[in-house]
C-alpha cells in the first residue's frame, strides 16, 4: 500500500521527514528557532531575511519555484469593474502599513495590471503543465 500522507510543516522539525519544501512564511520562525536548517531558497533571488542562504538556481541554473496568491473575478466581469478592483487592491497593497505587516509575515506583495496577471498565470500553467507531462503525473 502506498502511504501518501501529507505531513504538516511541523513534520520536519519533529524528524518525521528528512527534507522538505515549505514557504518562507511558515519556515522562517522554525529556521530562526534552530529547529530546521535552510539549505536553499527556490525563488530567483535570495531572501532578505536569510541573506546567507543560496538560491537553488545558484547550484542548479534556471531552477525557480515560487508560491503566489492572486485575486480573480469571473471572466464575464465588466472591464470597468475589473479595473476598479485592480486599482483599489493596488492602493491597499501599496499602503505602507499593509506592506509592513505583510513583510512581518514574510510576504512580498506585488501589484500588476489584469493583463500582466493573466500573462503571469498563463506562463505558470504552461511551466507546470510541462512538468506534469514530463513526469507523467496522472490524477488518481
Backbone as CSV, one residue per row, in Angstrom:
resi,resn,N_x,N_y,N_z,CA_x,CA_y,CA_z,C_x,C_y,C_z
1,UNK,0.842,-1.180,0.000,0.000,0.000,0.000,0.889,1.245,0.000
2,UNK,0.557,2.213,-0.853,1.287,3.476,-0.879,0.833,4.352,0.265
3,UNK,1.773,4.822,1.029,1.461,5.746,2.110,1.728,7.143,1.594
4,UNK,0.670,7.876,1.272,0.819,9.209,0.696,0.376,10.275,1.672
5,UNK,0.792,10.142,2.901,0.434,11.143,3.891,1.026,12.486,3.511
6,UNK,0.288,13.513,3.744,0.809,14.867,3.589,1.137,15.349,4.986
7,UNK,2.405,15.560,5.229,2.834,15.969,6.557,2.799,17.482,6.680
8,UNK,2.345,17.978,7.791,2.368,19.431,8.008,3.803,19.895,8.163
9,UNK,4.045,21.207,8.038,5.407,21.708,8.204,6.049,21.256,9.514
10,UNK,5.234,20.970,10.519,5.795,20.542,11.805,6.471,19.184,11.694
11,UNK,6.182,18.412,10.644,6.800,17.096,10.473,8.299,17.171,10.306
12,UNK,8.798,18.248,9.752,10.234,18.389,9.535,10.990,18.578,10.853
13,UNK,10.635,19.545,11.689,11.400,19.706,12.930,11.228,18.541,13.889
14,UNK,10.153,17.796,13.750,9.933,16.650,14.641,10.661,15.409,14.148
15,UNK,11.278,15.494,12.962,12.033,14.367,12.440,11.188,13.367,11.681
16,UNK,9.904,13.672,11.435,9.048,12.764,10.676,9.494,12.670,9.219
17,UNK,10.094,13.729,8.717,10.643,13.752,7.362,12.045,14.347,7.432
18,UNK,12.895,13.982,6.474,14.284,14.426,6.480,14.501,15.746,5.758
19,UNK,13.662,16.029,4.759,13.811,17.254,3.972,12.452,17.627,3.417
20,UNK,12.296,18.887,3.110,11.018,19.316,2.553,11.096,20.714,1.984
21,UNK,10.077,21.064,1.230,9.908,22.412,0.704,8.754,23.043,1.453
22,UNK,8.910,24.286,1.829,7.860,24.985,2.550,7.962,26.459,2.195
23,UNK,6.974,27.225,2.580,7.021,28.661,2.330,7.883,29.332,3.388
24,UNK,8.433,30.475,3.026,9.248,31.226,3.980,8.390,31.670,5.166
25,UNK,7.100,31.912,4.910,6.212,32.355,5.982,6.126,31.377,7.134
26,UNK,6.059,30.086,6.825,5.973,29.098,7.902,7.345,28.574,8.309
27,UNK,8.307,28.611,7.408,9.641,28.087,7.716,10.506,29.047,8.529
28,UNK,10.379,30.332,8.279,11.288,31.291,8.900,11.325,31.192,10.430
29,UNK,10.177,31.132,11.100,10.252,31.013,12.567,10.969,29.741,13.021
30,UNK,10.815,28.651,12.264,11.486,27.395,12.616,12.987,27.499,12.364
31,UNK,13.366,28.189,11.294,14.786,28.412,10.998,15.386,29.282,12.086
32,UNK,14.676,30.358,12.409,15.141,31.301,13.442,15.328,30.605,14.789
33,UNK,14.436,29.679,15.097,14.495,28.963,16.374,15.508,27.818,16.358
34,UNK,16.127,27.576,15.208,17.105,26.497,15.110,16.487,25.118,15.034
35,UNK,15.187,25.042,14.736,14.511,23.744,14.677,14.676,23.060,13.329
36,UNK,14.905,23.856,12.279,15.214,23.304,10.964,16.345,24.131,10.366
37,UNK,17.012,23.558,9.365,18.111,24.247,8.695,17.733,24.468,7.240
38,UNK,17.835,25.694,6.794,17.552,26.026,5.397,18.760,25.650,4.547
39,UNK,18.508,24.921,3.473,19.588,24.523,2.573,19.623,25.386,1.321
40,UNK,18.485,25.982,0.974,18.401,26.824,-0.214,17.014,27.400,-0.318
41,UNK,16.901,28.440,-1.119,15.581,29.008,-1.398,15.289,28.813,-2.882
42,UNK,14.032,28.606,-3.200,13.666,28.273,-4.574,13.264,29.483,-5.407
43,UNK,13.314,30.665,-4.823,12.988,31.878,-5.569,14.178,32.270,-6.452
44,UNK,13.967,33.254,-7.309,15.031,33.688,-8.211,16.102,34.506,-7.496
45,UNK,15.762,35.065,-6.351,16.712,35.882,-5.592,16.758,35.381,-4.151
46,UNK,17.850,35.658,-3.496,17.954,35.299,-2.082,16.909,36.053,-1.272
47,UNK,16.537,35.480,-0.153,15.534,36.071,0.729,16.234,37.053,1.665
48,UNK,15.700,38.260,1.753,16.339,39.312,2.562,16.574,38.873,4.005
49,UNK,15.637,38.124,4.590,15.787,37.697,5.985,16.767,36.538,6.143
50,UNK,17.160,35.921,5.015,18.110,34.809,5.049,19.201,35.050,3.997
51,UNK,19.924,36.137,4.108,20.852,36.518,3.039,21.985,35.526,2.784
52,UNK,22.312,34.687,3.748,23.395,33.714,3.571,22.937,32.395,2.973
53,UNK,21.632,32.265,2.738,21.105,31.030,2.154,21.011,31.219,0.642
54,UNK,21.725,30.393,-0.092,21.756,30.496,-1.545,20.415,30.132,-2.173
55,UNK,20.226,30.655,-3.382,19.097,30.175,-4.174,19.501,28.821,-4.747
56,UNK,18.536,27.974,-5.005,18.835,26.686,-5.637,19.424,26.928,-7.021
57,UNK,18.980,28.011,-7.686,19.484,28.336,-9.018,20.977,28.641,-9.023
58,UNK,21.554,28.978,-7.887,22.993,29.197,-7.827,23.748,27.884,-8.004
59,UNK,23.084,26.771,-7.749,23.667,25.442,-7.943,23.070,24.750,-9.162
60,UNK,21.773,24.936,-9.365,21.053,24.334,-10.488,20.503,25.483,-11.344
61,UNK,21.286,25.940,-12.314,20.871,27.103,-13.116,19.471,26.944,-13.723
62,UNK,18.687,28.011,-13.613,17.340,28.016,-14.174,16.259,27.527,-13.230
63,UNK,16.655,26.949,-12.097,15.663,26.417,-11.159,14.977,27.553,-10.423
64,UNK,13.669,27.549,-10.449,12.896,28.507,-9.659,11.506,27.950,-9.416
65,UNK,11.077,28.035,-8.183,9.722,27.666,-7.786,9.279,28.699,-6.755
66,UNK,8.199,29.371,-7.036,7.672,30.330,-6.075,6.187,30.103,-5.892
67,UNK,5.733,30.355,-4.702,4.310,30.310,-4.425,3.733,31.710,-4.564
68,UNK,2.496,31.780,-4.914,1.866,33.093,-5.053,0.368,32.964,-4.825
69,UNK,-0.229,34.079,-4.510,-1.669,34.186,-4.362,-2.128,35.335,-5.242
70,UNK,-3.297,35.215,-5.802,-3.829,36.284,-6.638,-5.319,36.421,-6.431
71,UNK,-5.849,37.491,-6.928,-7.284,37.736,-6.830,-7.834,37.761,-8.243
72,UNK,-8.895,37.012,-8.467,-9.502,36.942,-9.787,-10.978,37.256,-9.716
73,UNK,-11.568,37.364,-10.872,-13.010,37.614,-10.995,-13.535,36.733,-12.118
74,UNK,-14.833,36.441,-12.120,-15.393,35.655,-13.225,-15.079,36.308,-14.574
75,UNK,-14.880,35.482,-15.610,-14.433,36.014,-16.902,-15.416,36.995,-17.529
76,UNK,-16.678,36.949,-17.169,-17.671,37.868,-17.745,-17.803,39.176,-16.956
77,UNK,-16.942,39.386,-15.977,-16.997,40.617,-15.190,-16.664,41.802,-16.099
78,UNK,-17.494,42.845,-16.079,-17.223,44.022,-16.928,-15.829,44.601,-16.661
79,UNK,-15.172,45.056,-17.732,-13.804,45.576,-17.652,-13.681,46.708,-16.642
80,UNK,-14.693,47.582,-16.574,-14.593,48.706,-15.635,-14.599,48.226,-14.181
81,UNK,-15.289,47.137,-13.905,-15.294,46.561,-12.548,-13.915,45.954,-12.254
82,UNK,-13.370,45.218,-13.218,-12.049,44.613,-13.045,-11.006,45.702,-12.802
83,UNK,-11.062,46.773,-13.588,-10.102,47.864,-13.434,-10.227,48.532,-12.064
84,UNK,-11.461,48.725,-11.620,-11.659,49.357,-10.307,-11.145,48.457,-9.186
85,UNK,-11.486,47.172,-9.259,-10.982,46.234,-8.245,-9.458,46.232,-8.233
86,UNK,-8.863,46.193,-9.412,-7.407,46.190,-9.515,-6.814,47.456,-8.903
87,UNK,-7.408,48.576,-9.204,-6.923,49.858,-8.680,-7.031,49.892,-7.156
88,UNK,-8.182,49.498,-6.623,-8.399,49.551,-5.166,-7.520,48.546,-4.420
89,UNK,-7.359,47.361,-4.987,-6.482,46.366,-4.362,-5.041,46.874,-4.383
90,UNK,-4.658,47.527,-5.481,-3.327,48.120,-5.578,-3.087,49.173,-4.516
91,UNK,-4.109,49.999,-4.249,-3.994,51.019,-3.205,-3.722,50.345,-1.852
92,UNK,-4.466,49.298,-1.564,-4.291,48.593,-0.286,-2.901,47.962,-0.209
93,UNK,-2.491,47.264,-1.272,-1.195,46.573,-1.238,-0.005,47.527,-1.224
94,UNK,-0.219,48.757,-1.646,0.860,49.744,-1.613,0.858,50.593,-0.344
95,UNK,-0.118,50.377,0.530,-0.177,51.106,1.789,1.018,50.691,2.656
96,UNK,1.792,51.654,3.162,2.981,51.316,3.961,2.678,50.422,5.167
97,UNK,1.549,50.648,5.828,1.192,49.816,6.979,0.915,48.375,6.573
98,UNK,0.218,48.200,5.471,-0.083,46.848,4.970,1.211,46.174,4.524
99,UNK,2.039,46.910,3.796,3.313,46.339,3.323,4.189,45.914,4.504
100,UNK,4.198,46.732,5.552,4.987,46.422,6.738,4.468,45.145,7.403
101,UNK,3.164,45.047,7.546,2.576,43.851,8.175,2.844,42.615,7.328
102,UNK,2.722,42.754,6.015,2.984,41.613,5.141,4.457,41.206,5.214
103,UNK,5.358,42.182,5.333,6.783,41.876,5.471,7.040,41.100,6.763
104,UNK,6.326,41.460,7.845,6.451,40.719,9.102,6.044,39.262,8.916
105,UNK,5.097,39.035,8.006,4.614,37.683,7.717,5.420,37.020,6.601
106,UNK,6.537,37.648,6.247,7.428,37.140,5.200,6.737,37.040,3.847
107,UNK,5.894,37.999,3.566,5.183,38.054,2.296,5.605,39.311,1.550
108,UNK,5.791,39.185,0.259,6.249,40.295,-0.569,5.188,40.578,-1.631
109,UNK,4.244,41.488,-1.343,3.163,41.735,-2.294,3.651,42.443,-3.550
110,UNK,3.022,42.110,-4.660,3.305,42.845,-5.889,1.986,43.165,-6.571
111,UNK,1.959,44.301,-7.215,0.760,44.778,-7.887,1.019,44.711,-9.383
112,UNK,0.047,44.228,-10.122,0.173,44.165,-11.576,-1.144,44.578,-12.213
113,UNK,-1.119,44.736,-13.504,-2.361,45.004,-14.231,-3.073,43.678,-14.462
114,UNK,-4.367,43.708,-14.782,-5.052,42.452,-15.109,-4.371,41.717,-16.268
115,UNK,-3.897,42.435,-17.271,-3.223,41.793,-18.404,-1.912,41.141,-17.974
116,UNK,-1.148,41.817,-17.121,0.112,41.246,-16.624,-0.155,39.996,-15.793
117,UNK,-1.205,40.044,-14.978,-1.540,38.886,-14.147,-2.004,37.718,-15.008
118,UNK,-2.783,38.000,-16.051,-3.228,36.940,-16.970,-2.027,36.289,-17.644
119,UNK,-1.058,37.090,-18.068,0.157,36.562,-18.702,0.949,35.726,-17.700
120,UNK,1.090,36.240,-16.484,1.824,35.536,-15.436,1.199,34.167,-15.160
121,UNK,-0.122,34.128,-14.994,-0.774,32.854,-14.678,-0.687,31.890,-15.855
122,UNK,-0.814,32.405,-17.083,-0.705,31.534,-18.264,0.693,30.913,-18.342
123,UNK,1.714,31.702,-18.056,3.086,31.189,-18.071,3.294,30.146,-16.978
124,UNK,2.694,30.356,-15.807,2.823,29.391,-14.710,2.108,28.085,-15.057
125,UNK,0.928,28.187,-15.638,0.198,26.985,-16.056,1.017,26.221,-17.097
126,UNK,1.609,26.938,-18.041,2.431,26.298,-19.071,3.641,25.610,-18.444
127,UNK,4.326,26.314,-17.531,5.507,25.754,-16.863,5.165,24.452,-16.142
128,UNK,4.134,24.495,-15.311,3.796,23.316,-14.514,3.123,22.241,-15.353
129,UNK,2.461,22.642,-16.435,1.913,21.652,-17.362,3.017,20.802,-17.968
130,UNK,4.135,21.438,-18.313,5.286,20.715,-18.859,5.881,19.767,-17.822
131,UNK,5.924,20.199,-16.575,6.442,19.343,-15.504,5.541,18.119,-15.341
132,UNK,4.240,18.347,-15.310,3.281,17.248,-15.153,3.426,16.259,-16.311
133,UNK,3.529,16.779,-17.516,3.660,15.910,-18.698,4.977,15.146,-18.671
134,UNK,6.094,15.837,-18.395,7.412,15.194,-18.372,7.490,14.118,-17.300
135,UNK,6.834,14.345,-16.172,6.858,13.378,-15.069,5.756,12.334,-15.199
136,UNK,4.929,12.474,-16.245,3.823,11.542,-16.464,2.912,11.445,-15.238
137,UNK,2.612,12.592,-14.660,1.759,12.649,-13.470,0.306,12.502,-13.897
138,UNK,-0.406,11.634,-13.216,-1.814,11.373,-13.531,-2.679,11.636,-12.303
139,UNK,-3.869,12.122,-12.537,-4.830,12.316,-11.463,-5.379,10.951,-11.079
140,UNK,-5.417,10.681,-9.792,-5.956,9.390,-9.304,-7.230,9.619,-8.542
